[in-house]
């Protein structure tokens, strides 16, 4: 998936979000080693210092941790990863509901449309 970055938001935050998404979606599994800062920066087409900042913030949050000789690894704390997944889901749901409100849909209409889409997806 391309790293679509928006110049209107801090790049390091977007990098963090992308890596978090990759973790909760299974691209990186608990205990996996992340690519190096330079590899990730090259892939995302950003300055390595910006990627370093994003990874440092993820370390601070506990999602990843540094192992002196092995680089950065994904936490094996399943509870933390499930909490992260739920938080990301809540953010997406909130944004979805805001957009639907802007379009003028009632809660009942949103629920009906969502149920219809779920049936079509089956």
N, C-alpha and C positions, 0 to 999 in steps of 0.2 A: 504494500500500500504506500503511495507517495506521501511524503511529508508536506502536506499543504499548510504552509505557514502564513498567517495573517499579519501584515505589518502594523496593524492597529492595536495589537496586544503584545505584551512582552514575549519575546521568542522563547526564553528559557521556560516560561510557564507552559507554552504550547508543546515544547519538547517533553516536559514532565508529563503532561496529559497524554501525549502519544505513547510514551513508554509505559505509563500506567495502563492504558488501553491494551497495549501489547501483552502486558502481564496478565490482566484479568481475562483476556480473550484466549490465552493459551499459547501465544507466540513464544513467550518465555514461561517456563514452568518453575514452580518452587525449587530453589536450590540451583537453578541454571546460572551459568556465568554469562554476564552481559558482554557484548563486544566492547572493545576498548573505546575510550573517549574519541580517539582519532577516527576509528572506523565508523562510529555512530555519527560523528560530526560530518564526515565525508558523505555518508548515506543521506543525511538530512540537509546537506549543503549549507552548513552553518560553521561559524568560527568554533574551534575546539574549546576556547574559553567559555563560550556560551553553553556548550554541551556539558562542560565540567560543572558549571553552576547548576544546571538542571539535575545532574546526577548527585551533586552534593546535597541539594534540597531533598531528593528522594532518599538519600542516606539519612538525613536528619529526621525524616518522617518514619524511618524504619522499614520502608518497602524494599530497599536494597541495603546491602552492607558490604564493606570492603574487607577483603582478606589479603593480608600483606603480600603474599606471593602469588595469589590467584586472581587478583582483580576484584571486580564487583559482582556480587551474586544476588539473586532474588531471595527474599526472605522465605523461610519454610513455614512461617506462622500462618497456617490456613485460616485462622480466625481473622487475622489482620487483612489477608487477601480477600476474604468474603466481605468484610466490612468495606474495603475499598470498592469492590464490585457493586455493593449496594449503594454506596455514596454516589458513584458515577451514574448508576441507574436513576437515582433520585434526581440528580442534576438534569439528566436528559428528559425525564418525565416533566419536571418543572418547566424546562424550556419549551417542550411540546405544548403543555397546557397554556403557557403564555402566548404562544403563536396562535393556538386555536381560539383563545380569547380575543386576540387582535382580529381574527377573521370573523368574529361574531358568533361563534358556536356556543350553545349552552352545554352544560355538563352532560345532560341526557344525549344530546346530539353527538358529543365527543365519544361517549361510551358506545353508542350505536355504531358510529363509523369505525371505531376501534374493533368492536366485535366482528363487524363485517370483514374488515381487513384480516383479522385472525382466521376467520373461516376460509377466506380465499387462499391464505397462505398454507392451509393444511393439505 
